[in-house]
Amino acid sequence: MAHNSSVKDARLNLLVPIELKRKLVKTAAGQGKKVSALVRESIEEKLAQIERELFEEKMRDAYLEMAEENLSTIEEFKYADAENL
């Protein structure tokens, strides 16, 4: 994921435990990236994961709501089917 600095970029300063910094530096070096690129990619991936989870939760809630509606409709028509026998 290539990233070029632009006027729309913002600097973010944060404190992390020293061991996490060591891991970041080692991992970034192993991938031939700058630490800032690795952190940026990690943040983007985490935010995408959170968005997916929220979307899935909304879909699950909508599905359950629809299922309840369907069960209610079935209940309303359960005797109507027997009328045709």
N, CA and C atoms as a LAMMPS dump frame, in Angstrom:
ITEM: TIMESTEP
0
ITEM: NUMBER OF ATOMS
255
ITEM: BOX BOUNDS ff ff ff
-5.0000000000000000e+02 5.0000000000000000e+02
-5.0000000000000000e+02 5.0000000000000000e+02
-5.0000000000000000e+02 5.0000000000000000e+02
ITEM: ATOMS id mol type element x y z
1 1 1 N 0.854 -1.164 0
2 1 2 C 0 0 0
3 1 3 C 0.904 1.231 0
4 2 1 N 1.013 1.849 -1.144
5 2 2 C 1.867 3.025 -1.254
6 2 3 C 1.154 4.239 -0.684
7 3 1 N 1.933 5.077 -0.046
8 3 2 C 1.352 6.286 0.535
9 3 3 C 2.306 7.442 0.294
10 4 1 N 1.794 8.463 -0.333
11 4 2 C 2.575 9.672 -0.541
12 4 3 C 2.026 10.755 0.358
13 5 1 N 2.915 11.456 1.034
14 5 2 C 2.499 12.532 1.931
15 5 3 C 1.846 13.643 1.127
16 6 1 N 0.749 14.156 1.635
17 6 2 C 0.051 15.237 0.946
18 6 3 C -0.415 16.261 1.961
19 7 1 N -0.992 17.331 1.457
20 7 2 C -1.489 18.373 2.334
21 7 3 C -2.625 17.866 3.22
22 8 1 N -3.265 16.788 2.843
23 8 2 C -4.38 16.257 3.606
24 8 3 C -3.919 15.306 4.711
25 9 1 N -2.636 15.043 4.796
26 9 2 C -2.111 14.191 5.863
27 9 3 C -2.04 14.975 7.163
28 10 1 N -2.156 14.264 8.26
29 10 2 C -2.053 14.894 9.575
30 10 3 C -1.059 14.102 10.408
31 11 1 N -0.289 14.789 11.177
32 11 2 C 0.671 14.155 12.055
33 11 3 C -0.06 13.695 13.311
34 12 1 N 0.313 12.517 13.77
35 12 2 C -0.292 11.95 14.967
36 12 3 C 0.837 11.472 15.876
37 13 1 N 0.901 12.045 17.04
38 13 2 C 1.909 11.623 18.013
39 13 3 C 1.231 10.739 19.046
40 14 1 N 1.842 9.601 19.346
41 14 2 C 1.267 8.73 20.356
42 14 3 C 2.364 8.043 21.138
43 15 1 N 1.997 7.652 22.333
44 15 2 C 2.923 6.931 23.196
45 15 3 C 2.563 5.459 23.181
46 16 1 N 3.581 4.625 23.023
47 16 2 C 3.382 3.178 23.064
48 16 3 C 4.428 2.584 23.999
49 17 1 N 4.133 1.427 24.56
50 17 2 C 5.146 0.775 25.393
51 17 3 C 6.404 0.501 24.563
52 18 1 N 7.539 0.559 25.212
53 18 2 C 8.823 0.405 24.516
54 18 3 C 8.914 -0.933 23.789
55 19 1 N 8.344 -1.987 24.367
56 19 2 C 8.398 -3.302 23.717
57 19 3 C 7.59 -3.293 22.416
58 20 1 N 6.478 -2.586 22.405
59 20 2 C 5.684 -2.472 21.182
60 20 3 C 6.469 -1.71 20.121
61 21 1 N 7.169 -0.664 20.536
62 21 2 C 7.997 0.089 19.58
63 21 3 C 9.077 -0.804 18.992
64 22 1 N 9.695 -1.603 19.831
65 22 2 C 10.736 -2.527 19.333
66 22 3 C 10.164 -3.481 18.296
67 23 1 N 8.978 -4.014 18.581
68 23 2 C 8.329 -4.933 17.645
69 23 3 C 7.99 -4.222 16.335
70 24 1 N 7.493 -2.995 16.444
71 24 2 C 7.172 -2.226 15.248
72 24 3 C 8.409 -1.99 14.389
73 25 1 N 9.485 -1.57 15.024
74 25 2 C 10.731 -1.289 14.293
75 25 3 C 11.244 -2.555 13.616
76 26 1 N 11.245 -3.663 14.352
77 26 2 C 11.739 -4.938 13.814
78 26 3 C 10.86 -5.424 12.66
79 27 1 N 9.557 -5.355 12.838
80 27 2 C 8.633 -5.818 11.797
81 27 3 C 8.713 -4.935 10.566
82 28 1 N 8.733 -3.634 10.769
83 28 2 C 8.826 -2.702 9.64
84 28 3 C 10.113 -2.946 8.855
85 29 1 N 11.214 -3.112 9.562
86 29 2 C 12.495 -3.357 8.89
87 29 3 C 12.44 -4.663 8.108
88 30 1 N 11.824 -5.678 8.699
89 30 2 C 11.705 -6.971 8.033
90 30 3 C 10.866 -6.909 6.769
91 31 1 N 9.959 -5.969 6.709
92 31 2 C 9.103 -5.808 5.534
93 31 3 C 9.604 -4.714 4.601
94 32 1 N 10.708 -4.093 4.975
95 32 2 C 11.267 -3.03 4.138
96 32 3 C 10.396 -1.781 4.126
97 33 1 N 9.738 -1.515 5.254
98 33 2 C 8.852 -0.362 5.352
99 33 3 C 9.323 0.555 6.465
100 34 1 N 8.805 1.763 6.447
101 34 2 C 9.016 2.665 7.565
102 34 3 C 8.001 2.303 8.648
103 35 1 N 8.341 2.61 9.884
104 35 2 C 7.432 2.342 10.996
105 35 3 C 6.116 3.07 10.775
106 36 1 N 6.176 4.305 10.303
107 36 2 C 4.94 5.073 10.096
108 36 3 C 4.029 4.386 9.077
109 37 1 N 4.597 3.786 8.038
110 37 2 C 3.793 3.076 7.035
111 37 3 C 3.136 1.848 7.651
112 38 1 N 3.895 1.111 8.456
113 38 2 C 3.349 -0.07 9.111
114 38 3 C 2.222 0.306 10.077
115 39 1 N 2.417 1.365 10.835
116 39 2 C 1.39 1.827 11.774
117 39 3 C 0.154 2.292 11.014
118 40 1 N 0.357 3.058 9.951
119 40 2 C -0.771 3.545 9.151
120 40 3 C -1.565 2.37 8.578
121 41 1 N -0.879 1.386 8.015
122 41 2 C -1.552 0.212 7.461
123 41 3 C -2.296 -0.559 8.546
124 42 1 N -1.675 -0.668 9.709
125 42 2 C -2.311 -1.386 10.816
126 42 3 C -3.586 -0.686 11.273
127 43 1 N -3.536 0.622 11.345
128 43 2 C -4.718 1.396 11.74
129 43 3 C -5.817 1.227 10.686
130 44 1 N -5.446 1.325 9.407
131 44 2 C -6.433 1.157 8.334
132 44 3 C -7.082 -0.223 8.394
133 45 1 N -6.278 -1.261 8.616
134 45 2 C -6.814 -2.621 8.701
135 45 3 C -7.744 -2.78 9.9
136 46 1 N -7.364 -2.22 11.038
137 46 2 C -8.193 -2.328 12.238
138 46 3 C -9.517 -1.59 12.041
139 47 1 N -9.471 -0.4 11.459
140 47 2 C -10.7 0.352 11.206
141 47 3 C -11.603 -0.382 10.223
142 48 1 N -11.017 -0.997 9.193
143 48 2 C -11.8 -1.773 8.228
144 48 3 C -12.457 -2.967 8.925
145 49 1 N -11.716 -3.609 9.834
146 49 2 C -12.259 -4.74 10.589
147 49 3 C -13.448 -4.292 11.444
148 50 1 N -13.304 -3.168 12.113
149 50 2 C -14.385 -2.643 12.958
150 50 3 C -15.611 -2.314 12.096
151 51 1 N -15.381 -1.685 10.937
152 51 2 C -16.486 -1.371 10.032
153 51 3 C -17.196 -2.643 9.582
154 52 1 N -16.427 -3.696 9.237
155 52 2 C -17.022 -4.972 8.835
156 52 3 C -17.861 -5.555 9.952
157 53 1 N -17.322 -5.534 11.177
158 53 2 C -18.046 -6.088 12.318
159 53 3 C -19.345 -5.329 12.57
160 54 1 N -19.306 -4.004 12.458
161 54 2 C -20.522 -3.199 12.635
162 54 3 C -21.541 -3.503 11.545
163 55 1 N -21.076 -3.639 10.312
164 55 2 C -21.96 -3.978 9.201
165 55 3 C -22.599 -5.346 9.421
166 56 1 N -21.786 -6.326 9.816
167 56 2 C -22.312 -7.67 10.069
168 56 3 C -23.327 -7.668 11.201
169 57 1 N -23.072 -6.866 12.224
170 57 2 C -24.013 -6.755 13.337
171 57 3 C -25.345 -6.163 12.865
172 58 1 N -25.276 -5.122 12.031
173 58 2 C -26.497 -4.525 11.496
174 58 3 C -27.25 -5.524 10.622
175 59 1 N -26.517 -6.267 9.812
176 59 2 C -27.154 -7.266 8.956
177 59 3 C -27.805 -8.362 9.795
178 60 1 N -27.126 -8.807 10.843
179 60 2 C -27.665 -9.844 11.726
180 60 3 C -28.942 -9.342 12.409
181 61 1 N -28.912 -8.104 12.899
182 61 2 C -30.091 -7.523 13.544
183 61 3 C -31.256 -7.419 12.565
184 62 1 N -30.961 -6.99 11.334
185 62 2 C -32.01 -6.868 10.314
186 62 3 C -32.576 -8.244 9.973
187 63 1 N -31.701 -9.241 9.874
188 63 2 C -32.146 -10.603 9.578
189 63 3 C -33.052 -11.119 10.697
190 64 1 N -32.657 -10.907 11.938
191 64 2 C -33.468 -11.37 13.063
192 64 3 C -34.812 -10.658 13.106
193 65 1 N -34.806 -9.369 12.806
194 65 2 C -36.056 -8.612 12.774
195 65 3 C -36.973 -9.16 11.679
196 66 1 N -36.389 -9.455 10.514
197 66 2 C -37.17 -9.997 9.411
198 66 3 C -37.696 -11.394 9.759
199 67 1 N -36.877 -12.18 10.435
200 67 2 C -37.3 -13.521 10.836
201 67 3 C -38.487 -13.439 11.794
202 68 1 N -38.442 -12.518 12.736
203 68 2 C -39.562 -12.331 13.665
204 68 3 C -40.825 -11.921 12.911
205 69 1 N -40.66 -11.038 11.939
206 69 2 C -41.78 -10.596 11.121
207 69 3 C -42.373 -11.767 10.346
208 70 1 N -41.505 -12.597 9.775
209 70 2 C -41.958 -13.764 9.022
210 70 3 C -42.711 -14.738 9.921
211 71 1 N -42.204 -14.965 11.117
212 71 2 C -42.887 -15.864 12.053
213 71 3 C -44.254 -15.316 12.431
214 72 1 N -44.341 -14.022 12.611
215 72 2 C -45.613 -13.389 12.931
216 72 3 C -46.601 -13.562 11.78
217 73 1 N -46.125 -13.373 10.563
218 73 2 C -46.983 -13.536 9.384
219 73 3 C -47.449 -14.977 9.263
220 74 1 N -46.565 -15.925 9.483
221 74 2 C -46.921 -17.345 9.431
222 74 3 C -48 -17.644 10.467
223 75 1 N -47.84 -17.098 11.641
224 75 2 C -48.805 -17.319 12.722
225 75 3 C -50.18 -16.785 12.321
226 76 1 N -50.205 -15.629 11.674
227 76 2 C -51.477 -15.027 11.252
228 76 3 C -52.203 -15.883 10.215
229 77 1 N -51.453 -16.593 9.376
230 77 2 C -52.065 -17.349 8.282
231 77 3 C -52.11 -18.86 8.531
232 78 1 N -51.779 -19.312 9.728
233 78 2 C -51.709 -20.765 9.949
234 78 3 C -53.06 -21.444 9.773
235 79 1 N -54.149 -20.756 10.104
236 79 2 C -55.485 -21.352 9.965
237 79 3 C -56.025 -21.169 8.542
238 80 1 N -55.553 -20.175 7.838
239 80 2 C -56.009 -19.935 6.469
240 80 3 C -55.631 -21.098 5.554
241 81 1 N -54.496 -21.703 5.757
242 81 2 C -54.088 -22.849 4.943
243 81 3 C -55.018 -24.035 5.153
244 82 1 N -55.482 -24.219 6.364
245 82 2 C -56.364 -25.361 6.667
246 82 3 C -57.74 -25.158 6.057
247 83 1 N -58.149 -23.969 5.755
248 83 2 C -59.478 -23.694 5.187
249 83 3 C -59.632 -24.298 3.805
250 84 1 N -58.568 -24.469 3.081
251 84 2 C -58.622 -24.98 1.708
252 84 3 C -58.632 -26.503 1.646
253 85 1 N -58.543 -27.18 2.75
254 85 2 C -58.496 -28.651 2.732
255 85 3 C -59.831 -29.262 2.609
